[in-house]
C-alpha cells in the first residue's frame, strides 16, 4: 500500500492549517475526515467520512491510493495516531503537526505547558478521584472536555478548591470562540460547547515527601486498630494492585491499608468498608489529611455493602465481623479474576479463611512476626514483639 498521512487540522479554521497540511490536502487521492472539516476540502476530492473508526480503517487498509487522514488539533496529541498504528505499518505512516487547542488556550492564559499534566476526558472515561488527585499534586493540569466531561461538570468537582483558578476555552479559533477565566464556582451552572478545553492552575500544591506512609504519619485514636506498617507493607505487596483498578478494603479499621494503597496508586478506586462509626470518622480524617480523592468510605455490614459496589480486581480482608464465609462466598461468584489477601490474627479467623483460600489459584500463606525496638531506660533498649499475623493470598 502507499503512504498514509495523518495531519493535524488545528481548530478547523482554514487560517490555522499549516502550509504543509494544505499541500497534503491538495496532493491526497483519498481524504478521511469528520464532517466538520468538509469546508477545508476541495469539492472534487474523494472523501470518506470518519464515523466508526475501526470500520473506516478496515475499509482503507488495503487501499493503494495515497490517503490523508485529517484529525483535529495536533496529530500527536490525543489523536487517532495510536489506533492507525494498529492497522498500518509505521514505515507507511507520515505525520504532519497541527495547531492544537491546548497551544491556543495556553497562549491566551499566558501559561507555559512544559510541566503541565495533560489529560483527556474527550470520548474517554474520566476517573474523577484520580483526576482530583492529579489536580492536588500539580501546578497546571490541562483537560480536553466533551459533552459528558464538560467544563461546568469539572468545575462542580473543583468548586471547593480555594486555591485553584480556571481558564476555559471553547471553539477556539472560530467565530464562536469562548475564553473565560475565574474560580471554578463561577462556572458550575454555565453550559459550554462540546469542543472545550480547560487549564487548571493550582496555587497550593499538595506534596507529601515520603513515598510510603508510616504509622507515625497517621492521625490515631485509642481502641481503633491499625495494621502495623511492616505488616502493611507485606499486605500491599501481596495485593499486586494495578493502575485504574477497583480495590475493596473490608474491615478497614483505621483505614491505613486503604490510605496507603490510594496514596501509592493514585489511579485506583478504593472502597473502605467499616462498621465501627468511630473508625469511619477516623478514615475520613486521614483521607482528608493526605488529600486523597480516590477513597470511598462505606459504613455498615460488609456482606450487604459489597453487593452494591463495583466489581473489584483486589480485595483485602482485615476484619470480617464474623462474616468471612459470606464475604468469600460472594467473591467466589464474581465472574472476573479477583486477587484476595486476608490478614488473620486469631486462630478462628485463620481456620475459616484457610479452608476456602487453599482451594484457590496461587494460594500462599505467610506468617509475619514483627519485633520492634523500644527504650528501657536512658542506656538500654529492648525488643518488643507484636502478635504474629498470618497473611493468606490467592487468586479467585
Secondary structure, 3 states (H helix, E strand, C coil): CCCEEEEECECCCHHHCCHHHHHHHHHCCEEEECHHHHHHCCCCCEEEECCCHHHHHHHHCCCCCCEEEEECECCCCCCCHHHHHHHCCHHHEEEECCCCHHHHHHHHHCCCCCCCEEEECCCCCCCHHHHHHHHHHCCEEEEECCCCCCHHHHHHHHCCCCCEEEEEEECCCCCCCEEEEECHHHCCCCCCCCCEEEEEEECCCCCCCCCCCCHHHCCCCCCCCCCCHHHHHHHHHHHCCCCCCEEEEECCCCCHHHHHHHHHCCCCEEEEEECCHHHHHHHHHHHHHCCCCCEEEEECCHHHHHHHCCCCCEEEECCCCCCHHHHHHHHHHCCCCCEEEEEECCHHHHHHHHHHHCCCEEEEEEEECCEEEEECCCCCEEEEECCCEEEEEEEC
